[in-house]
């Protein structure tokens, strides 16, 4: 078992996730990856999205989410890389990768990790648009998704 956690201002590369997950192929029958992108706003023209975090605290929260996933599914490797700083439309924001012996465990664990990440990871998001700048609160749908696992 191995975990990779990184919070970075650097651009993300989707190829890195699969390469890292495949480094230890013994017992692995499934890889599931998810990449989240900066998307358009419904009611304004997005200029940028800015994410902030508390170094150290954030990584501990991400590890706790992985630990919770490991309690539920037999996982081999887990990857979470989350970007902070200023990003624009279509930039990669988050990558989650999971390897497991079977696809069901890998799929479910990846969804679980993303749901918990949206609820429990200490990131603060600000959207800058043609209408100004606003700090974004957690969405009820994100809270409901994470709470559905409890």
Secondary structure, DSSP 8 states (H G I E B T S, - for coil): -EEEEEEESS---HHHHHHHHGGG-TT--EEEEEEEE----SSS-EEEEEEEE-TTHHHHHHHHHHHHHHHHS-EEEEEEEEE-EEE-TT-EEEEEEEEESSHHHHHHHHHHHHHHHHHHS-EEEEEEETTEEEEE---HHHHHHHHTT-
